[in-house]
Amino acid sequence: MTTMTAEPAPAPDLPLPLARPKPAPRCKVCVALDRQRSEAQAAGDYSKVSECNVEIRAHRSPHRRRQL
């Protein structure tokens, strides 16, 4: 009978998390998302913090294009 030894797989190479996005200046939607993100972080709801970050990044894109 052959004995097989299992070697552990190498650890995955994960990227660093993205920086916290800044809301677009004077944008009511971005300000509201930023407020929701702060409240979620204070409550320990990091899933909601991540969702707000995604929404701010997606919403900021049109504002950035106008500024260029």
Distance bins in CASP14 RR format, pairs under 12 A and 6 or more apart:
PFRMAT RR
TARGET T0000
AUTHOR 0000-0000-0000
RMODE 2
METHOD distances of the structure
MODEL  1
17 46 0 0 0 0 0 1 0 0 0 0 0
17 49 0 0 0 0 0 1 0 0 0 0 0
17 50 0 0 0 0 1 0 0 0 0 0 0
17 53 0 0 0 0 1 0 0 0 0 0 0
18 50 0 0 0 0 1 0 0 0 0 0 0
18 53 1 0 0 1 0 0 0 0 0 0 0
18 54 0 0 0 0 1 0 0 0 0 0 0
18 56 0 0 0 0 0 1 0 0 0 0 0
18 57 1 0 0 1 0 0 0 0 0 0 0
19 53 0 0 0 0 1 0 0 0 0 0 0
19 56 0 0 0 0 0 1 0 0 0 0 0
19 57 0 0 0 0 0 1 0 0 0 0 0
20 33 0 0 0 0 0 1 0 0 0 0 0
20 34 0 0 0 0 1 0 0 0 0 0 0
20 37 0 0 0 0 1 0 0 0 0 0 0
20 38 0 0 0 0 0 1 0 0 0 0 0
20 41 0 0 0 0 1 0 0 0 0 0 0
20 49 0 0 0 0 1 0 0 0 0 0 0
20 50 0 0 0 0 0 1 0 0 0 0 0
20 52 0 0 0 0 1 0 0 0 0 0 0
20 53 1 0 0 1 0 0 0 0 0 0 0
20 54 0 0 0 0 0 1 0 0 0 0 0
20 56 0 0 0 0 1 0 0 0 0 0 0
20 57 0 0 0 0 0 1 0 0 0 0 0
21 30 0 0 0 0 1 0 0 0 0 0 0
21 33 0 0 0 0 1 0 0 0 0 0 0
21 34 0 0 0 0 1 0 0 0 0 0 0
21 37 0 0 0 0 1 0 0 0 0 0 0
21 49 0 0 0 0 0 1 0 0 0 0 0
21 50 0 0 0 0 0 1 0 0 0 0 0
21 52 0 0 0 0 1 0 0 0 0 0 0
21 53 1 0 1 0 0 0 0 0 0 0 0
21 54 0 0 0 0 1 0 0 0 0 0 0
21 55 0 0 0 0 1 0 0 0 0 0 0
21 56 1 0 1 0 0 0 0 0 0 0 0
21 57 1 0 1 0 0 0 0 0 0 0 0
21 58 0 0 0 0 1 0 0 0 0 0 0
21 59 0 0 0 0 1 0 0 0 0 0 0
21 60 1 0 0 1 0 0 0 0 0 0 0
21 61 0 0 0 0 0 1 0 0 0 0 0
21 63 0 0 0 0 0 1 0 0 0 0 0
21 64 0 0 0 0 0 1 0 0 0 0 0
22 30 0 0 0 0 1 0 0 0 0 0 0
22 31 0 0 0 0 0 1 0 0 0 0 0
22 33 0 0 0 0 0 1 0 0 0 0 0
22 34 0 0 0 0 1 0 0 0 0 0 0
22 37 0 0 0 0 0 1 0 0 0 0 0
22 53 0 0 0 0 0 1 0 0 0 0 0
22 56 1 0 0 1 0 0 0 0 0 0 0
22 57 0 0 0 0 0 1 0 0 0 0 0
22 59 0 0 0 0 0 1 0 0 0 0 0
22 60 1 0 0 1 0 0 0 0 0 0 0
22 63 0 0 0 0 0 1 0 0 0 0 0
22 64 0 0 0 0 0 1 0 0 0 0 0
23 29 0 0 0 0 1 0 0 0 0 0 0
23 30 1 1 0 0 0 0 0 0 0 0 0
23 31 1 0 1 0 0 0 0 0 0 0 0
23 32 0 0 0 0 1 0 0 0 0 0 0
23 33 1 0 0 1 0 0 0 0 0 0 0
23 34 1 0 1 0 0 0 0 0 0 0 0
23 35 0 0 0 0 1 0 0 0 0 0 0
23 36 0 0 0 0 0 1 0 0 0 0 0
23 37 0 0 0 0 1 0 0 0 0 0 0
23 38 0 0 0 0 0 1 0 0 0 0 0
23 52 0 0 0 0 1 0 0 0 0 0 0
23 53 0 0 0 0 0 1 0 0 0 0 0
23 55 0 0 0 0 0 1 0 0 0 0 0
23 56 1 0 1 0 0 0 0 0 0 0 0
23 57 0 0 0 0 0 1 0 0 0 0 0
23 59 0 0 0 0 1 0 0 0 0 0 0
23 60 1 0 0 1 0 0 0 0 0 0 0
23 63 0 0 0 0 1 0 0 0 0 0 0
23 64 0 0 0 0 0 1 0 0 0 0 0
24 30 1 0 1 0 0 0 0 0 0 0 0
24 31 0 0 0 0 1 0 0 0 0 0 0
24 32 0 0 0 0 0 1 0 0 0 0 0
24 33 0 0 0 0 0 1 0 0 0 0 0
24 34 0 0 0 0 1 0 0 0 0 0 0
24 55 0 0 0 0 0 1 0 0 0 0 0
24 56 0 0 0 0 1 0 0 0 0 0 0
24 57 0 0 0 0 0 1 0 0 0 0 0
24 58 0 0 0 0 0 1 0 0 0 0 0
24 59 1 0 0 1 0 0 0 0 0 0 0
24 60 1 0 1 0 0 0 0 0 0 0 0
24 61 0 0 0 0 1 0 0 0 0 0 0
24 62 0 0 0 0 1 0 0 0 0 0 0
24 63 1 1 0 0 0 0 0 0 0 0 0
24 64 1 0 0 1 0 0 0 0 0 0 0
24 65 0 0 0 0 0 1 0 0 0 0 0
24 66 0 0 0 0 1 0 0 0 0 0 0
24 67 0 0 0 0 1 0 0 0 0 0 0
25 31 0 0 0 0 1 0 0 0 0 0 0
25 34 0 0 0 0 0 1 0 0 0 0 0
25 60 0 0 0 0 0 1 0 0 0 0 0
25 63 0 0 0 0 1 0 0 0 0 0 0
25 64 0 0 0 0 0 1 0 0 0 0 0
25 66 0 0 0 0 0 1 0 0 0 0 0
25 67 0 0 0 0 1 0 0 0 0 0 0
26 63 0 0 0 0 1 0 0 0 0 0 0
26 66 0 0 0 0 0 1 0 0 0 0 0
26 67 0 0 0 0 0 1 0 0 0 0 0
27 33 0 0 0 0 1 0 0 0 0 0 0
27 34 0 0 0 0 1 0 0 0 0 0 0
27 55 0 0 0 0 0 1 0 0 0 0 0
27 56 0 0 0 0 1 0 0 0 0 0 0
27 59 1 0 0 1 0 0 0 0 0 0 0
27 60 1 0 0 1 0 0 0 0 0 0 0
27 61 0 0 0 0 0 1 0 0 0 0 0
27 62 0 0 0 0 1 0 0 0 0 0 0
27 63 1 0 0 1 0 0 0 0 0 0 0
27 64 0 0 0 0 0 1 0 0 0 0 0
27 66 0 0 0 0 0 1 0 0 0 0 0
27 67 0 0 0 0 0 1 0 0 0 0 0
28 34 0 0 0 0 0 1 0 0 0 0 0
28 35 0 0 0 0 0 1 0 0 0 0 0
28 59 0 0 0 0 0 1 0 0 0 0 0
28 63 0 0 0 0 0 1 0 0 0 0 0
29 35 0 0 0 0 0 1 0 0 0 0 0
29 36 0 0 0 0 0 1 0 0 0 0 0
29 52 0 0 0 0 0 1 0 0 0 0 0
29 55 0 0 0 0 1 0 0 0 0 0 0
29 56 0 0 0 0 1 0 0 0 0 0 0
29 58 0 0 0 0 0 1 0 0 0 0 0
29 59 1 0 1 0 0 0 0 0 0 0 0
29 60 0 0 0 0 1 0 0 0 0 0 0
29 62 0 0 0 0 0 1 0 0 0 0 0
29 63 0 0 0 0 1 0 0 0 0 0 0
30 36 0 0 0 0 0 1 0 0 0 0 0
30 37 0 0 0 0 0 1 0 0 0 0 0
30 52 0 0 0 0 0 1 0 0 0 0 0
30 53 0 0 0 0 0 1 0 0 0 0 0
30 55 0 0 0 0 1 0 0 0 0 0 0
30 56 1 0 1 0 0 0 0 0 0 0 0
30 57 0 0 0 0 0 1 0 0 0 0 0
30 58 0 0 0 0 0 1 0 0 0 0 0
30 59 1 0 0 1 0 0 0 0 0 0 0
30 60 1 0 0 1 0 0 0 0 0 0 0
30 61 0 0 0 0 0 1 0 0 0 0 0
30 62 0 0 0 0 0 1 0 0 0 0 0
30 63 1 0 0 1 0 0 0 0 0 0 0
30 64 0 0 0 0 0 1 0 0 0 0 0
31 37 0 0 0 0 0 1 0 0 0 0 0
31 38 0 0 0 0 0 1 0 0 0 0 0
31 52 0 0 0 0 0 1 0 0 0 0 0
31 56 0 0 0 0 0 1 0 0 0 0 0
31 59 0 0 0 0 0 1 0 0 0 0 0
31 60 0 0 0 0 0 1 0 0 0 0 0
32 38 0 0 0 0 0 1 0 0 0 0 0
32 39 0 0 0 0 0 1 0 0 0 0 0
32 52 0 0 0 0 1 0 0 0 0 0 0
32 55 0 0 0 0 1 0 0 0 0 0 0
32 56 0 0 0 0 0 1 0 0 0 0 0
32 59 0 0 0 0 0 1 0 0 0 0 0
33 39 0 0 0 0 0 1 0 0 0 0 0
33 40 0 0 0 0 0 1 0 0 0 0 0
33 48 0 0 0 0 0 1 0 0 0 0 0
33 49 0 0 0 0 0 1 0 0 0 0 0
33 51 0 0 0 0 1 0 0 0 0 0 0
33 52 1 0 1 0 0 0 0 0 0 0 0
33 53 0 0 0 0 1 0 0 0 0 0 0
33 54 0 0 0 0 1 0 0 0 0 0 0
33 55 1 0 1 0 0 0 0 0 0 0 0
33 56 1 0 1 0 0 0 0 0 0 0 0
33 57 0 0 0 0 1 0 0 0 0 0 0
33 58 0 0 0 0 1 0 0 0 0 0 0
33 59 1 0 0 1 0 0 0 0 0 0 0
33 60 0 0 0 0 1 0 0 0 0 0 0
34 40 0 0 0 0 0 1 0 0 0 0 0
34 41 0 0 0 0 0 1 0 0 0 0 0
34 49 0 0 0 0 0 1 0 0 0 0 0
34 52 1 0 0 1 0 0 0 0 0 0 0
34 53 0 0 0 0 1 0 0 0 0 0 0
34 55 0 0 0 0 0 1 0 0 0 0 0
34 56 1 0 0 1 0 0 0 0 0 0 0
34 59 0 0 0 0 0 1 0 0 0 0 0
34 60 0 0 0 0 0 1 0 0 0 0 0
35 41 0 0 0 0 0 1 0 0 0 0 0
35 42 0 0 0 0 0 1 0 0 0 0 0
35 48 0 0 0 0 0 1 0 0 0 0 0
35 52 0 0 0 0 1 0 0 0 0 0 0
35 56 0 0 0 0 0 1 0 0 0 0 0
36 42 0 0 0 0 0 1 0 0 0 0 0
36 43 0 0 0 0 0 1 0 0 0 0 0
36 45 0 0 0 0 1 0 0 0 0 0 0
36 48 1 0 0 1 0 0 0 0 0 0 0
36 49 0 0 0 0 1 0 0 0 0 0 0
36 50 0 0 0 0 0 1 0 0 0 0 0
36 51 0 0 0 0 1 0 0 0 0 0 0
36 52 1 0 1 0 0 0 0 0 0 0 0
36 53 0 0 0 0 0 1 0 0 0 0 0
36 55 0 0 0 0 1 0 0 0 0 0 0
36 56 0 0 0 0 1 0 0 0 0 0 0
37 43 0 0 0 0 0 1 0 0 0 0 0
37 44 0 0 0 0 0 1 0 0 0 0 0
37 45 0 0 0 0 1 0 0 0 0 0 0
37 46 0 0 0 0 0 1 0 0 0 0 0
37 47 0 0 0 0 0 1 0 0 0 0 0
37 48 1 0 0 1 0 0 0 0 0 0 0
37 49 1 0 1 0 0 0 0 0 0 0 0
37 50 0 0 0 0 1 0 0 0 0 0 0
37 51 0 0 0 0 1 0 0 0 0 0 0
37 52 1 1 0 0 0 0 0 0 0 0 0
37 53 1 0 0 1 0 0 0 0 0 0 0
37 54 0 0 0 0 0 1 0 0 0 0 0
37 55 0 0 0 0 1 0 0 0 0 0 0
37 56 1 0 0 1 0 0 0 0 0 0 0
37 57 0 0 0 0 0 1 0 0 0 0 0
38 44 0 0 0 0 0 1 0 0 0 0 0
38 45 0 0 0 0 0 1 0 0 0 0 0
38 48 0 0 0 0 0 1 0 0 0 0 0
38 49 0 0 0 0 1 0 0 0 0 0 0
38 52 0 0 0 0 1 0 0 0 0 0 0
38 53 0 0 0 0 0 1 0 0 0 0 0
38 56 0 0 0 0 0 1 0 0 0 0 0
39 45 0 0 0 0 1 0 0 0 0 0 0
39 48 0 0 0 0 1 0 0 0 0 0 0
39 49 0 0 0 0 1 0 0 0 0 0 0
39 52 0 0 0 0 1 0 0 0 0 0 0
40 46 1 0 0 1 0 0 0 0 0 0 0
40 47 0 0 0 0 1 0 0 0 0 0 0
40 48 1 1 0 0 0 0 0 0 0 0 0
40 49 1 0 1 0 0 0 0 0 0 0 0
40 50 0 0 0 0 1 0 0 0 0 0 0
40 51 0 0 0 0 1 0 0 0 0 0 0
40 52 1 0 0 1 0 0 0 0 0 0 0
40 53 0 0 0 0 0 1 0 0 0 0 0
40 55 0 0 0 0 0 1 0 0 0 0 0
41 47 0 0 0 0 0 1 0 0 0 0 0
41 48 0 0 0 0 1 0 0 0 0 0 0
41 49 1 0 1 0 0 0 0 0 0 0 0
41 50 0 0 0 0 0 1 0 0 0 0 0
41 51 0 0 0 0 0 1 0 0 0 0 0
41 52 0 0 0 0 1 0 0 0 0 0 0
41 53 0 0 0 0 0 1 0 0 0 0 0
42 48 0 0 0 0 0 1 0 0 0 0 0
42 49 0 0 0 0 1 0 0 0 0 0 0
43 49 0 0 0 0 1 0 0 0 0 0 0
44 50 0 0 0 0 0 1 0 0 0 0 0
45 51 0 0 0 0 1 0 0 0 0 0 0
45 52 0 0 0 0 1 0 0 0 0 0 0
46 52 0 0 0 0 0 1 0 0 0 0 0
46 53 0 0 0 0 0 1 0 0 0 0 0
47 53 0 0 0 0 0 1 0 0 0 0 0
47 54 0 0 0 0 0 1 0 0 0 0 0
48 54 0 0 0 0 0 1 0 0 0 0 0
48 55 0 0 0 0 0 1 0 0 0 0 0
49 55 0 0 0 0 0 1 0 0 0 0 0
49 56 0 0 0 0 0 1 0 0 0 0 0
50 56 0 0 0 0 0 1 0 0 0 0 0
50 57 0 0 0 0 0 1 0 0 0 0 0
51 57 0 0 0 0 0 1 0 0 0 0 0
51 58 0 0 0 0 0 1 0 0 0 0 0
52 58 0 0 0 0 0 1 0 0 0 0 0
52 59 0 0 0 0 0 1 0 0 0 0 0
53 59 0 0 0 0 0 1 0 0 0 0 0
53 60 0 0 0 0 0 1 0 0 0 0 0
54 60 0 0 0 0 0 1 0 0 0 0 0
54 61 0 0 0 0 0 1 0 0 0 0 0
55 61 0 0 0 0 0 1 0 0 0 0 0
56 63 0 0 0 0 0 1 0 0 0 0 0
56 64 0 0 0 0 0 1 0 0 0 0 0
57 63 0 0 0 0 0 1 0 0 0 0 0
57 64 0 0 0 0 0 1 0 0 0 0 0
58 64 0 0 0 0 0 1 0 0 0 0 0
60 66 0 0 0 0 0 1 0 0 0 0 0
60 67 0 0 0 0 0 1 0 0 0 0 0
61 67 0 0 0 0 0 1 0 0 0 0 0
61 68 0 0 0 0 0 1 0 0 0 0 0
62 68 0 0 0 0 0 1 0 0 0 0 0
END
